């Protein structure tokens, strides 16, 4: 049986998810740019997918902001 979740644990988890999303989004954007530059049109679909993943990660980060603000209050 697990112990009850505390507000501090939830706050820490949300911060970690936000930070990870931001880091992964930046990495996906960077990788997409490098692949586009270095590999050209041969990987166009991969570049599109990486850019879409980066956008989705940024959206996830933005969606977590209200929860973070609520927990900070």
Phi, psi and omega in degrees: 000139182268162178275156180298146178286135178260163178298320179297319178296318179295317178300314179297317180297316179297318178297318179296318179295317179299312181296318179295318178299316180297315181295314180294322177297317178295319179295319179295318178297315179297316180296320178297316179296316179296317180295319180297317181288312188278328186249347175067212189289346180297337183240029185304318180294321179295318179298316178299317180296318179295319179293322177295318178298318179299317178298316181296322178293322176294321177296316178301318179298315179295323179293335179279342182303314179298321179296320179296316179297319178298319181287333179287336182284000000 
